[in-house]
Amino acid sequence: MILETGRLILRPWDEADAEECYRYAKDPRVGPAAGWPAHTDVENTKRVIRDILAVPETYAIVWRETGLPIGSIGLRFHSDLAERDDEAELGYWLGVPWWGRGIVPEAAREILRHAFEDLGLSRVWCGYFEGNRKSKRVQEKLGFRYQWTTEEVPVPQMGEVRRGHVNRLTREEWEAERRSLALYLPGREDLWFREAMLADPATMSYNRAWGGTISFPPERWAAWHDHWIVNHENRRFYRYLISEADGFVGEIAYHWDAGRGVHTADVIVYAPFRGKGYGSQGLELLCAAARENGVEVLYDDIAIDNPAISLFLRHGFREDYRTDEIVMLKKEL
């Protein structure tokens, strides 16, 4: 079985992957957090692949551009958590150089789709040990819901006990999440998505009058995040649009434009996810958030040839004025 996403290929492990697997599994920041020791050499990795990873429903996370594995993800059946035939336990790890790029959530969304649609499972379990904030955050992004905490969980490979937290996602919850679009407050580590979106010519075609794509390299992320997310001063609002089916699909924002004396809106849907109604839902979510935050009137200046004008008009905006280049729209909230 081979599964695919936009950036990834999920395929069975092979002993030929040992060198690449060892490259990441030898790092003490990877295995111990998940309950297994760092690999000691390539031969150790070959044994792990042969005895543990090369089993049904465990997949190498392969970066599509290179064709090389960078982590692992899979479903385990009849575990301590997944006791019934119609349930499984989700597990994953990722090489440190690939952290902060949304790779595990992207892989896990496809695994969950496979679990519920192809395998017909009714629930998927997932857990993390106390202090593993990255794994906790992944499970929150995926829609898992907290079930319980166990104070003393044996971790035999590490020869210790730990505090463990257990989450669960049912098929009904997964299906409900897939039908809905939610707002997500991005951390700095999530800004890879904004970088990708702003660099995509199809996504930024609306902006061609102002230069098209926009560079947003990682060295700018900290200052941008501080300005828009941390110290927004109630003058700036920014959120990702997130769908359980597709992950991050776009962004919505507004800010106080001091030069014009108005609150200006922004809605962008990443080109691969257009045509699914995300723009319409995102605009409604933006208007609701602005209204809740005390904004009385929301404006947007849209390039005169941008088809998004009709979207805004359908959602209660009206034309305020136009020039040869833009149409200024407004909506009283």
Summary of the structure (lengths in Angstrom):
residues: 333
radius of gyration: 22.5
end to end distance: 50.3
largest distance: 71.1
contacts: 1001
relative contact order: 0.08
helix: 36%
strand: 32%
